[in-house]
Every structure is written in structure tokens, then in C-alpha cells.
Amino acid sequence: MQPIRDVSAADQRTSLAMSTIAFTVCFAVWTIFSIIGIRIRQDLGLSDTQFGLLVGTPILTGSLIRVALGIWTDLYGGRVVFSLTMLAAALATFLLTYATTYPQFLIAALGVGIAGGSFAVGVAYVSRWYPAGKQGTALGIFGAGNVGAAVTKFLAPFVLVAYGWQMVAQVWAAALVVMAIVFFLTTKDDPVLVERRRLGIRPKSAWLELEPLKNIQVWRFALYYFFVFGAFVALALWLPQYLVKVYGLDIKSAGMIAAAFSVPASIFRAYGGHLSDVYGARRVMYWTFLVSVVATFILSYPPTAYVVQGIHGPIAFHMEMGVVGFTVTVFVLGFFMALGKAAVYKHIPVYYPSSVGAVGGLVGMIGGLGGFILPLMFGVLNDLTGLWTSCFMLLFVLAAGSLAWMHLAIRQMEKEATGETLEHLPQLPEMQGMQPAAVATPAPVKGAILTDWRPEDPTFWQKTGRAIARRNLWLSIPALLLSFAVWQVWSVVVAKLPLVGFRFTTDELFWLAALPGLTGATLRIFYSFMVPIFGGRLWTTLTTWSLIIPAVGIGYAVQNPDTPYVVLLILALLCGFGGGNFASSMANISFFFPKAEKGNALALNAGLGNLGVSVVQFVVPLVITMGVFGGLGGDPAMVKAAGGTAPMWLQNAGFIFVPFIILSAFGAWFGMNDIADARASFREQAVIFQRKHNWIMCWLYTGTFGSFIGYSAGFPLLSKILFPEVNALAYAFLGPLVGALSRSGTGWLADKYGGGRVTIYVFLLMMAGVSGVLWSIGMRSEPWAFWAFFGCFLVLFFATGVGNASTFQMIPTIMAKEMDRLMPAADAETRRRQAEKEAAAITGFTSAIAAFGAFFIPKGYGSSIALTGSPEAALWAFLGFYVSCLLITWAVYTRKGGLLHDIERGITPRPTHRPATAA
């Protein structure tokens, strides 16, 4: 076999990327009947049973064919087999358009199912390009192609409505043909096949490929996949119907909530592969089954009325899970199923390196059969029990049985092993007795992980460091910009909801504008610590992908004025994904730059990232006035305008960001780096909670960034309420634009004059700005009042931008000074590393606390208006807060004797001890 170390990183990336894209296309074709089957059912007048068989036939055949395709991949190589599989599936999909009778459709569905067999081909092909220590991550990324099901659910309905189901089949078939050609031309034969040809070794016969399948442990291993993958497919098909019947939702709302299960259950598979590589697949599977047992138990509990005989008579109460609780629980279940899918496949190339195709094919077949069998079982249980929750009862039994079997087997192994034998037990009990020579050894750290990173070394920085740091910075900025755009999209959407038919009160609209701030700030607390634990490259990629969920959800939800308010609340909460990303992004970039350039780098990352707020408030009002996506974007709503009525595509407020999110996520994965010595556990970072300066900087940064993001979220709606005669949305983007540009353009001020000194002047300017806003509100009957109001807010936005940069410049300076006091015996390099780790954690944590401003400022406006009829009470409270920030900055940092006074003025401290003199 050709050694993995001799394989170029470019070939590895190409094989993985093209395989993942090809599998996504195949999975989209494999699930095509979930959309076109609805129209075929209407045309043929099919019964429920006939429809179920039609939809399930591709799932069945795609599962059964995986063993054969896996064996052929082992024999002839994945490049050829993958390409031929796509061409065969394309032919069957195209011929589907000529079917006219039910038997003909079933035969065509058998051919379409070939696309599902591509999973076994891809697993065998991809695994041969990576060493054992990285196969979990690689196969996890490849398996994320499951998201192809969401691609079909998102795109196929638009094509079907516009051109008919036949066009869907033809377009999907054409996509397979194009993908097959591109895949064959851009990839190479895997290193195992190349080495076998070089040495003239004949491949094993197909019967020898089947030899490992005699091992009963492999079949038990496949049963795990029956749950994590089979149940995922089954629930993806079952949930829309469940939500409609149980909660009375319309099909669009049900589809969006079902996506909250299927999307994370696909894209987080890559994360599961990474966790399996780092922490071991057995631990990941333990967590998968433990959480699945709890989640399915909660979901399986039917609505129940209780009557308890109390002291003073009967006490009656009712227990039932609402749609919000159901959505959250299903999301958690889908997330851990994704981790489990990756953990299962982590072991196949490790313990069966010569039979990956055959074993992977069997495991995939059993999992696919779960997607066929379980929906049928769900229907049978509904008929037998009369309970909609009976489907989750079955899943509870499967998860609990798998967990019990695995744990008992592990305990049995531990009883039979002691000492060194115990330390070398396989990660899963069913792997005991399998090829011991295949036990993985850690792969050397290289490629995307930087093992030598010395930004404070001038020679290293000039020769190597600066170029790498800048590349990571310029890839981080667009990801952060998109995060802010998605986070603040409701600030624009809420002002347009009444125009397209939604009937909500002012307080309800303020809640929608405020909730993303609440979840974004809360997520930041956790995101603050993720980069040192998991690495900035992986975390940036996953968090960028997560933005697709709210973006697509908003696009569907706003098209129907009957969408329940609770669904909009859920989507507003999910937009908090974008807010959480800031904490991890800033912590990540802080590791790349030396102290002398850290302030400017963080200012650029945050400042240009903050532009996302301005972008969303500038772009969304434009794109909702035009059919950007044609027929694919849905029909417009007709709204009142100055000249009569005009079309409005409010759904574009979400859809417009989807392609850019995809591009940014791929850019982060293939272009960013991790720094090896920046890794730290949560326990190591948690020391910041003992640092008083962490809490002080939380207060100060809330004054700057909390004001920026809160004013950004609340300004459009506040302007509309105070000055209804002015189209404030036309100017709303200017405030965040000024704040973002002032942050990115003034970072050098803090580097030159000191962050504390600049911050003092920032709070003075903010006090003047909020005083001007109060004055202009009192004069709002005057014709010039809006422009005074708007101008004062621009002053506030400018000041927040400068303050955002200056406060973040203070953090590493403060921690570097503190390490001299806290670690006097440590050498300079140790103190530097500790200061950087703590500064990164504090940077993220302060941003988390400050982000609550995105909730409290809009909510403060709403509460003030509800109680007093005016926002002035809230603004007076903000003014008092800025006074406290000014006094704290002066007393702790900038006064003579303050922590930063001498540093910012270039004063060298006098030595505390007289130096020794020569004799």
C-alpha cells in the first residue's frame, strides 16, 4: 500500500471535497420521491400504502446495493465505481419521466435507489486517502452529504410548481451526469489501488471480500447504525406529518421545524468525526446513546391528564409537550445522531483496512433498511396503540437496548483484561478479537494545524507568520460579517411584517427584534471557550454552516401570514447562532497576531464583521423589492406603496445569504488554520472567572459593543414609531456602517495612545450623544427633529465603534501586566502564552456579556414605551450607565497609579530592588 504520508495534501482535499459534493448530489436524487411523489400520488390517485411503498422503494434498493458497490470499490477503486454509480442513477432518474403506470414507477424507483448506494463507495474511497488518526474527521465530512435531502426539499418544490415533476427528475438526472464527469476528471485513483497496480497484485475475489461479514460482531455493529442513521431517515420522512397531525401546523411550518432536525443531523456529522478522532469513538457513542435515551423518553410521553387526591380534594393537572419544547428536543436528538453516525464509521477503516467497502457496505445497508422499515413500524404502532408518540417509544427501546448491550460488553471486556491489556482495549467492544495490527497510531500533526507558532519572534513573523495570520484574518472577516447579518436580519424584517399581512402588537414586534440578541449573547458564553478546545478552523466552519438554518427558515416563514407567532419566535432565537460566532471568532484571531498588532487585527476582524449589521439593513430593503431567485424564490406579496400596490419578496431577507454562507464555510475549512499550542481545556480557561479584570471589562465592553448592537437592533423600529412620516429604513444602515468603519479604522489609535485613554473620551462622547437623542425626542414636533435625532445616533454609533476597538486593545495589555504579578517565577515565554490564552478567553467572554445589549436595548425601548408612552426613560438609564463606565475606566486604569497609566504613557517602572554591584 502506498504510504499515506506520501500522498499530497492537495490530492487529499480534492478527493474529500469532490466525494462530499458528489454524495450530496446522490443523496438529493435518492430522496427525490419525498417531493415529486406528492404530485405523482395525485396524478395516479394512490392509497397511503401505495404511496408509502413508492417513497420507500429507492431507500430499500439504495440500502441493499451498498454491499455490492462496497465490494466493487475494494476491487476496482472508488473513482471508477463512484462515476459509474452516478451515471447509472442518472439514467434511471431520466427514464422515470417516461413512467405512466404505478408498476412502471416502482421499477424506475428501483433504479433511482442506486444513488443511495454511493455512500458505501465514498466511504471506501475517502478512507484510503487518510491515516487512521484523521479518518474519523474525513468520513464525518463526507457523511455530511446527507444534507442533500435538505437540498431536494428546498429546491425541488420550486421547480415542481413552475415546470412539473418531470422537470425535477430531468434536472436532477442532468446534475448527476455533470457531477460524474467532474468527479472523474478532478479526482485520482486512491493510493491503495495505485500501489496494488504498481506491485502487480491481483485483487481478492469477491468471496474473500465477504469473509469479514461472517463475524457476528460486525452485524451487531451495524445495528448501531440502524438507530443513528436509519432512525434519522425515518424521522426525516415522518416528522412533517407528525407535526401537522399533533400540533395542527401547516405544511410549511412543519417542514421548517422538521428541518431543525434533519439539517443538524447532517452537517454536524463532520463534527462527530472530529470528536471521534480526538476523544475516541466509544465516548462519542456513549454520549449519543445516553442523550438519545433521554430525548426519546421525553418525546414518547403522551399527553396525559392527572387527578391527584389532595388534602382539600382532587387536584387535576395536564402534562403535554408544546411545539417549542418538541422542536428543541428533536434538534438535540438530531445533533447527537449526527455525532453517532460519524463515530460508527470511524472504526471500519481502522479494524477492516482491507475490507472497508464490504464492511462499510453492510453497515450502510442495515442503516438504510432502518429508513425503510421504521416508517412502516411507526404506522403500525399508530394503528395498534392509537398514540402518535408511539414512534418515539420504539426509538427509546432501540436506543436503550443498544446502550445496555454496549455497556455490558465493555464491562465484560474489562473483567477479562488487566494492566497493559486493559489500556489497549478497542474503543468498541464488538471490535475485540479483530485485526490487532490495525490499531491506529496517532498521525503526525501537519497541514492545517500549526505546530510552530511564534508571532512575537520578529524573524518568524516577517518570514512566515504574517502571511498565515492575514489569510486567517481575511477568511474570518466574511464569516463574521455573515454572522452579524443573520443575527440582525430581524431588525429589518419586523418593520415589514405588518405590510405583508402579519398582525402583531408593537411589543410582539420588539420581542422578535430582541430575542436574537438574547440567544446570541447566551451562546457567546459557550462559544468563548470553544476555539482552544476544538480549534478555530473547525469551529469557524461549523458555526458558519449553522447560519443556514435560520436563513432558510425565515425565507419560508415570512411567505405565509398565517405562520404561527411561535414559529417566528423560534426562528428569532435561532438567529442567535450568528451572534454567538463573534466570541469564538475574536478569540481565534487573537492567537494569530503579536501584541503590537493585536489591537488593529481585532479591530479589523470585529469592525468589518460588524459591517454585517449595516449590510443587512442596506441590502435587505433592496432585495425584497425584486425577484432575485426567479420562480425558485416563491411568489411575492402585494403591498401598499405610494403609487398603488407593489410586489415584495420578503423571503429574500433570508434566502439572499444562503449562497454566501456556503462559500464562506468552504473557505474557512480549506483556508484557515489551527494553532497547536493554543489548545486548552475549559478548566484551564475557567481561571478567568477568578480575574477581577474579566468582570470589569465585561462592564466596559457592554457600554461600547452592547450599545452598538442594541442600537442597531432597535433603531429601525424606534424610528418608525417616533417618526412614522419618515422612511427610516432608507437611512438605518448608516448607523451600523459608521460604527463598523470607526471600529476597523481606529484600532491604531488604541495601539498608539493606549486603549484606556481612548476609552475615556469614548464614554464622554457617548454621554453627549445620548443627551442629544433625548433633546431631539423632546423636540420631535419640529420639522428638523428627525435629522437631529439621526445625527445624534450617528455620533453614538461612531463612539461605540472607537470604544469597541479600544476596550479590546486593553484586554491583552491588562493580562500581560497581570501575568508579571501572578506568575513572577515563570519565564517570559510561559507568561506570554498564559496571558494570550486568558486574554483570548476574556475577549470572548466579555463579548458574550456585552451582546445582551442586543436584547436589553430593544426590550428597554418596548418596556419604556409600554409603561410611559415614550422611550425616554430607557435612554436616561443608558446615560447613567455610561457615567459609571467613565468613572470605572478612570479609577481602575487611567488615573495616576492605575494599572495602565505608566504603560500607556511609555513610563518605565522603577526596579523594586537595587541591582547587585560588582565587587
N, C-alpha and C positions, 0 to 999 in steps of 0.2 A: 504493500500500500504506500502510495506517495505520502511522505510525512506532511502533516498539517502545517508545520512551520515553514515549509517551502511554498505554500500557497499564498499568493499575494492578497493583501487586504482588499484591493480593488476588486479582484475576482470574487472574494467572499461577499462583499457588499452587493455586487451586481447579481450574484446568484440568489441571495436572500431577497433583495428588493424585487427582482423580476418574478421570483416564485410567489412572493406575497401578493403582488398585484395580479398575477395570473390566477391564484387561488381565490382572490376576491371576485374576479370576473366569473370564475367557475361557480362559486357559491351563489352569486347573483342569479345565474342561469338555473342552478339546482332548485332554487326556491321560486321560480318564475310563476308556478301554478298558484302560489298564495295570492297573486293579483289577477292574472288572466283567467284563473279558474273560476272566479266570481262571474265574469261575463260568459264563459263557456257554460256554466251551470244555468244561467238564464236562457241562453240560446237553446240548450238541449232539454231544459226542464228536469234536471237531475234531482234525485232524492238526496237526503242528508247522507245516507250510506254510500251512494254512488259518488257524491262529491268528495266525501272523505277518502274513498279509495283512489280517486283521481289525484287528489293533492298528495296522498301518501305514497303513490307508486314510485315517483322519482326518488323519494327518500329511501324506499326499500331497495331499489336496484342500485342506487349510488352507494349504499352500505355493503350490499353483497359483493359488488365488483371490486371492492377495495383490496381484498386478499390477493386476487389475481393480478391487479395492477401493481400492488406492492412487490410481488414476486418478480414480475417482468422488469420492474425498476432495478431490483437487485441484479438481474441477469443482463439487461441491455442498457442501463443508465437512465437517469431521470430526464435528461434533456430531450431525448427522442420520445420516450413514453409520455412525458407531460405534453409535448406538442401534439402527438397523435391523439391523445385523450381529448384535448380541446377541439381538434378538428372533427373527431367522431361525434362529440356532443353538439358541435355547431351544425353538422349535417342533420342530426335528429331534431334539433330545435327548429331548423328551417323547414323540414318536412312536416313538422307539426302544423304549419299553416294550411296544409292541404287536407287535414283530417276533417271529416264531416259527421262521423258517427261515433258513438261512445266507445265501442271496441277499438276503433282507429285511434282515438285519443289516448286510450290506455297503452296501446302499442307504442305510440310516439312518446308517451311519458316514460316508458322503459328506456328509450334511447336518451332522453333528456337527463335521466339519472346518472348517465356516465360522467357528467360534470362533477357530481358529488364524490366520485371515486378518486378525483385528483388529489385529495388530501393525503392518501397513502403514498402517492407518487412524490409529492412535495416533501413529506417527512423524510423519506429515504434520501432524496436528492440533497436537501438542505443540510441534513445531519452530517453528510460526508465532507462538507466544506469546513467544519468547525471542530476544534478539540473538545473533549468531554466537558471541560470546565466552562465552556461557553455554549454548549448545545441547548441548554435549557432556555437561555435568552433567545437564541436564534429561532428555535422551534416555537417559542412563545410569540415572537413577532410574526412568523409565518402563519401561525394559527389565528392571529387577529384578522386574517382574511375572512373569517366568519361574518365580518361586518358587511360582506356582500349581500347578506339577507336584508340589511337595512337599506342598502343601495337600491335594491329592487323595490322595496316598499316605498322609498322616497321618489324614485324617478318613474317607475312603470305606470302608476296611476295617471300621470300627466300625459304620457304617450298614448295610453289606452283611451282616455277620454277624447284626445284630439284626433287620433288616427285609427283606433280599433286595436283589438288584442293581437291580430295578425302582425301588425307593425311592431308590436313589442317583441314578439318572437323573432321577427326578421332582424331587428336592430340588435337584439341580444346575441343572435347567431353570428352576425357580422362582427360584433365585438370579440367573440371567441376566435374567429378566424384571424382577425388583426392581432389579437394577443398571442396566438400560437406562432404566427410569423415573427413577431417582435421578440418573443421569448427565445425561439430557436436561433435567431440571428445575434442576439445580445449575450447569450449565456455560453458556457463551455461545458464539456463533459466533466463530471465530477472526478476528483483526484484518485478515487479507488478504481474507477473504470480505466482511467489513463494508465495507472500503474499496472493493472492487470493486462492491458494490451501490450505495454512495453515489455513485460516479462513473458508474454505468450501464454498466460494461464487461462485455461478454459473455464468458463463459469460453471458453477454447480448445476446439477439438474434441478428441475422444479420440485421433484420429490424430496431432495435433500433440503431445499429451501423450506419445506413444510415440516422438517424434523423438529424444530423448537416448539411447534404447536402441540406436540404430544405432552408437554409439561403442563400439569394441571394448574400450576401457579400462574401461567400466562392467561389462562381463561378466567381465573379469579381476578387477575389484574385488569382484564378487560371489563369486568363487571363494575369496577370503579368508574370507568369511562362511560358506562351505561347511565350512571347517575349524572356526572358532571357535564357530559355533552348531550346524551340522549334526553335528559330532563330539560336541558336548555332549549333544544329544538322543540320539544313537546310544548313547553310553556310559551315559547315564542309564537306558536300556532294557536294556542288555547287562550292566552290572556285577553286578546281583544274581545272575544265572545264572552269571557268571564266578566269583564268589566261592564259590558253592555247589559248583561242579564242581572248581575248582582247589584251594581251601583246605578244603573239607568243612564249611563253616559252615552253620548252619540259616538258614532264610529270614529270620527276624527280625534275626539278627546281620548277615546280608548286606545287608539293607535299611538298617540303621543306617550301615554303612560306605559304602554307595552314597550315602547322604545327605551324607556328608562330602565327596562330590564335587559333587552336584547343588545343595546349598544355597549354598555359597560361589560356585559358578559362576553363581548367580542374583543374590544380594544384593550382591555386590561389583561388579556391573556399574555401579552408581551411582558407585562409587569410580573405576572406569575412565574414566567420563565426566569426572569432576573432573580426573584426571591429564591427560586429553587436552586439556582447556581450559588447564591451567597449563603443561604441558611439551610439548605437541604430540602429535598422534596418531601421527605417524611413529615417534617414540621409543617410545611405548607399544606399537606393533605390533612394533617390533624386539625389545623385551623379551618380548612374547608368543610370537613365533616362536622366539627363541633358547631360552627356557625350555621351550617345548613340544617342541623337537627333543631337548633333553637328557632331559626326562621320558619321552617316548615311546620313546627309545632304551633307557633303563633298564628300562622296563616291557616292552619287546618281547624282552628277553633271556630265552630259555627256560631252565629248569633243566638244568644241564649238569654232567656228571662228567668230570674231567680226570685223566689219568695222565701224569706228567712223569718222564722217565728221569733220575733224580738220580745223584749220585756213588756213593751207597751202595745204589742200587736204585730201583725205581719209587716215586714219590710221588703218591698219589691224593688228590684233594680234590673237593669238590662246591660248586657255586655255584647258589644259588636265593634269590629274594626272598621273605621272610616276609610274613605278613599285616600286621604293623606297618609295615614299610617300604613295602609296597604302598599302604596307606592314606595315609601321609604324602605319597608321590609323587603319588597321584591327587588329593589335596587341593590340592597345589601346581599341578598341571595345571589343575584346575577354576578356581582363583583367577585364573590368567593368561588362561584362556579368557574369563572374565568381563571382564577388562580389554580384551581384544581385541575382544569384541563391541561394547563402547561406542566403542572407537577407530574401528572401521569406520564406524559410523553418525554419528560426529562430522562426517564430510566431506560427507554427502549434502545437508543443507540449506545448506551453505556454497557448494558448487560447482554445485548444481542448485536454487536457491531457488524457481524456478517449477515444478519438476517433482519435488518431494520425494516425492509419492505414487507416481508411476510408477517412479522410480529406486529408492526405498526398497522398493517392492513387488517389483521384480525381485530386488534383493539378498536380501530376506527369503524370496522364493520359492526361490532357489538354496540358501540356508541350510537352509530347511525340507526341501528334497529330500535334503539330506545326512542328515537324521534318518530319512528313509525308505530311502535307498539303502545307507548304510553298514552298518546292521544286517544287511541281506541279504548284503553283501560279507563281513562278519565270519563269517557262517555258511558261505559258500562257501569262504573261506580255511581255516576249521577242517576242512572235508571234504577239501580239497586237500592241506593240509600236515600235518594231524594235530596241530597246535600251538595251544594256547589263546592263546598270546601273539601269534599272527599278526595279531590285530586291531590291536594296537599297532604292529606292523611297518607296516601300511598307513597308520596315522596318522603314523608317523615319516616316511614318504615324502611325504605331503601337506604336513606342516609344513616339512620340509627343502626341498621344491620351492618352496613359497611364499616362504620366506626367501631362497633363492637368486635367484628371479625379482625380488623386490623390491630386493635389494641391487644386482644387476646393472643394473637400470633406473635406480636412483639414481646409480650411478657414471656411466652414460651421460649422464644429465642434467647432472651436474657437469662433465663434459668439454666440454660444449657451452655452458656458462654461466660467465661471469667477472664479478667486481666486483659491482655492484649487482644485476645479473640473478641471480647466484648467491644473493644474500641473500633474494631474493623467490621462490625456488623453492617450489612447493607441497609440503606435508608428505608427500604420497604421489606417487610417480612417475606412476601411472596418471591423475592429475589434470592432468598437463601438457597445455596446449592448451585446457583448459576455461575457461569464462566468467571472464576476468580481473577483471571488475567485481565478482565475488562474493567476492574475497579479504576475509577478515574483518578488522575493526579491533577492537581491544580495547574491550569495553564499559566504560562508567564504573562505578566501584565504588560500590555503593549497597546499600540493603536490609539484608541480614543482616550485611554487613561494615561495621564501624565505622571510618571513616576519620579521625575526630577523637575521640581518647580521652585525656582529661587528668584522671585521678582525683585528682591532688594539687592541682588547682585548686579551691578551696572553692566558688566560684560555679558552675562547671561541674558539680561533684559534687552540689551541692544541687539544681540545676535539672534536670539531665539524667542524670548518671552513676549516682546511687544506684539509681534505679528500674530501669535496664537491668541493672546489676550484680546486684541482688537477684533479678530474673527469671531470669537465667542461673544464679544460685546455687540457686534453688528448683527449677529443672529438672534441674540436675546432681545434686542430692541423691538423688532416687528412682532415677535411673540407676545411681548408685554403690551405693545400698542393694541393688538387684537384683544388681549385680556381686558384692558380698560374699556375698549369699545363695547364688548359684550356685557361687561359689568354695568355700564351706564346706559345701555340701549333703552331701558325703561324710562329714563329721564325724558326721552323724546316720544316714545310710544304712548305713554299715559296721556299726553296732551292731545293725541289724535284719536284715542279710543272712542270718545263721545261722537266724533264725526262719522265713524263707520258703524254706529248703531249700538255700542255698549252703553249701558245705563248704570253708572256707578256714582256714588256720592263723592264730594271733594275729599273727604277723609279716606275713603277707599282708594282713590287715586294716589293720595300721598303715601298710603301703605305700600302700594305697588312700586312707587319710586324709592321707598325707603328700605324695603326688605332685601334687595341685593346687597346693600351696604351692611346689613346685619349679618348675613351669611358670609359675605366676603371677609368681613373683619374676623369672624369666628374661625373661618378656615385658615386665615393668616397665622393664627396662633399655632396651628399644627404645621402649616407649610414652612414656618420659620425654621424648623428643625430638620426638614426632610433632605435638604441638599447634602449636608455632611453624612447623613445616614445612607442615602441611595445614590448620590451623585447627581450633579447638575444636569448632565446630558439626558439621562433617562427621565428625571423628574420634569424637566422643561418639556420634553416630548409628550409625556403622558398628560400633563396639565394643559398643554395646548390642544391636544386631541379632545379633552373633556369639554372644551368650549362648543363643540358641535352640538352637544345635547340641547342646551338652551337656545342656540341659534336656530336649529331646525324646529324645535318645539314652538318658539314664538311665531315662526313663519306659518305654521299650520293653525295655531290657536287664534290668531287675530283675524283669520278669514271668516270666522263664524261668530256673529254677535251673541249667539246662544251658548258659547263656550262658558262653562261654569266659572264663577269667580275663583273657586278653589284651585282650578287648573292654572289660572293666571298667577295665583299666589305661589304655586309650586314652581312655575317657570321663573318667577321673580327670584325665588330662593336659589334656583339652580344657576342663575346668572352670577351668583356669588362665587362660582368657580373662577371667574375672571378676576374678581377682587383678591382671592387668595393667592393668585400667582405672583403678585408683586413681592410678597415677603420672600418667597424662595428665589425669585429672580435676582433681587438685590443681594441676598446672602451669597448666591452663586458668583455674581460678578465681583463681589468684594474680595474674593480669594485670588483673582487673577492679576490685580494691579498692585504696584508698590505704593507705600503710604503717600509718597509725593504726588502721585497721580490718581489716588483712590477717590478723592473728592470729585474731581472732574469726571471720572469714569462713571461713578454712581449718579452724578447729575445728568449725564447724557443718557444713561440707561433709564433712569426714572423720568427725566424730563421729556424725552422723545416717546417713552412709553405712555406718559400722561397725555400725550397728544391724542391717544385713542379716544379720550373724552371729547375733545374738540372735533375729531374725525367723525364720531358717531353723530354729533349734533350738527355737523355740516353736511355729511353725506346722506344720512337717512332722510332728511326732508327733501332731498333731491331725488333719490332713487325710488321713493314711494310715489312719485308722480309719473313714472314711466314703467312700461312692461319690460324690465331688464332681461327677464328669463323667458319671454315669449309665452307660449302656451304651457311651458313647464312650470311657470311660476304661479299659476292659478288665476282666477278671474279677479278683476278689480272691483272695489266697492265704489258706488257713485255717491259723491258727497257734494254738499252745497259749496259753491265758490262765488267769487264776485260776479262772474259772467253767467251764472246759472248753476249747472252741475258739472262736475269733472270726475274722471276716474282716479282712484287712489289704490295703489298696490301696497298696503301697509305691511303685508307679509315680507316684502323685500327688506324690511328693517332687520329681519333675522337671516334670510337667505343670502343676502349680499356678502356676508362674512364667511360663508362656508368654504368656498374655494381657497380663500386666503389662509384660513385656518389649516387646511390640508397642506398647502405649500409650506407654511411656517413649521408645521410639525415635522415634515420630512426634512426640512433644512436643519432643524435642531438636532435630529437624530444623526444625520450623516455629516454634520459640520461642527458640532460642539465637542467639548472635551470634559473629562472628569479629572480632578486633581487628587492623586492617591493620598497624599499626606493631609488633605483637608477632610478626610473621613473622620467622623466622630459619632459616638452613640448619643442617644438622648440624655443619658445620665451625665455624660461629660459636658454637654451643653447646658444642662439644667443648673449649672453653677451660677448662671446669670441671674437667677431669681434671688440669689444672695447679694447681688451687687446693687447698692443703692442707686448708682447712676443709671442702671437699666430703667428703674421706675421714674426717675427724674426726666430722662429723655423721652419716655412714653408720654409724659405730660406735655413736654415742649413740642414734640412732633405731632401730637393731637392738635395743638394750636396752629401748626402750619399745614400739614397734609390733611388732617381731619377737616380743616376749614376748606381746603381746595376741593376735596372730593365731595364734601357735604354741600357746598355752594354749587358745584357742578350738577349734582343730582337735583337740587331743589330750585335752582334759578329759573328754568323754563316755566315750570308750573306756577311759581310765585309771581313771575312777571305777568303771566296770563291772568292771574287773579287780581293783581293790583292795577294792571294797565290793560284791560281787555281790548281796548281800541287799537293797541299796538301789536303787530305780528312779531312777538319777541323771539320766536324760533329762528327768525332770519338772522338774529344777532347773537343767539345764545352760545354759539360755538366760539365766539371771540374771547369770552372769559377764560375757558379752559385752555384755549390756544395761547393767550398771554401768559397764563400760569405755567404751562408746559415749556414754552420758549424761555421764559425768565429762569426756570429751573435749569434747563440744559445750557443756557448761555451765561449763567452767573456762578457756576461751580468754581471758576478760577478765583472769584472774589474771596471765597472762604479759604481756598488753598493759600492765597497771598496774604490776607489780613487776619485770618482766623475765624472759624465758624462761630464762636461765641460772640465776638464783636459784631459780626454781621447780623446775627440773630437779634441782638438788642435793637438795632434800627428797624428790623423787620416788624417786630411787635409794636413799635411806635407807629409805623406806617399803617399797620392793620387796625390799630385803635383809631387812627384818623379816618380810615376807610369806612369802618362800621359806623362811626359817628356821622359821616356824610350820608350813608344809606338811611339812617334814622331821620336825618334832616329832610332828605328828598321825599321820604314816605309821608312826612307831615305836610309837605307842600305838593302832594300828588294831584291836586286840582289844577295846578298851573300847567300850561301847555309844554313847558320845558322840563317838567318834573321827571319824565321817564329818562331823558338823556342825562340828567344829574344822577338819578338812581343807577343807571347803567354805567356811567363813568366812575362812580364810587366803587361799584362792584369790580370794574376793571383794575382799579387801584388795589383792591383786596386780592384779586387773583394774581396780580404781579407780585405783591408782597408774599403771598403763600409760596409761589414758585421759588423766589430767592431764599425764603426760610426753609423750604424743603431741602435745598442743596446745602445750606449752611448747617442745619442740625445734623444731617447725615455725615458731614465732614467732621463734626465734633466727636462722633462716637469712636472711631478708631484712634483719634488723638487722646481721648479720655482713657481708653483701655490700655494704650501703650504706656501712658503715665502711671496708671494704676498697677500694671504688672511690675514696675520698678519697686513699688511698695509691697505688693502681695507676694512676689517671688524674688526676694533680694539675693538668694543664694543661687538662682538659676543663671545659666549663661544667656547671652544676648539672643541667640537663635531660638532657644526654648521659650524665652519670654515673648519673642516676636510671634511665634506660632500660636502660643496660647492667647495672646492679645488678638490675633486675627480671628481665631475660632470664636472667642467670646464676642468680638465686635460684630462678626457676621450674624451670630445668634441674636444679639441685641438689635442689630439693624432690622432683621426680620420681625422680631417680637414687637418692637416699637411701631413698625408699620402696621402690625395686626391691631394693636390697641387704637392707633390713630384712625384706622379705617372705619371704626364705629361712627366716626363723624358723618359718613355717608348715610347712616341710619338716623342719628340723633338730630342733625340739622334739618332735613326734610320733615321728620316727625315733629321736631320742635316748632317749625312753621305751622304744621297742621294743628297741633295741640293749641298753640297760641291763638290761631285764628278761631278755633272752635270755642275757646274759653273767653277770649276778649274781643274777637272780631277783627283783630289786626296782628301781624307778625312782629310788632314792635317789642313785645315782652321777650320773645326769643332773642332778638338782636341785642337787647340790653344785657341779657345773660351772657351772650357771646363777648360783649365788650368787657364785662367783668372778668371773664376767663383770660382774655389777652393781657389784662393788667397783671394777673397772677403770674402768667408766663414771663412777662418782662421782669418782674421782681425776682423770680427764681433764677433766671439766667444771670442776672447781675450778682445776686447774693452768692451763688454757688460757683460760678465760673469766671466772670469777667472783672469783678472788683479786685482791687489790690489785695493779694493774699488768696484769691480764688484759684481753683485748680488749673485754669487755662491762662491766667493773667500773664505769667512770665513766658510761657511757651509762645503765645500769640504775639508777643512783643519782642521775641528773639533775645530775651534776657537769660543768660547762663546762670544757673543756680550756684551759689557758693558751696564749696565742699563742706560737709559736716565734720570731717576730721582733718587735722593738719597732716599733710603728706610727710612721710619719713624723709629725713635728710641723710646724705652720705656722711660717713664718718671721716 
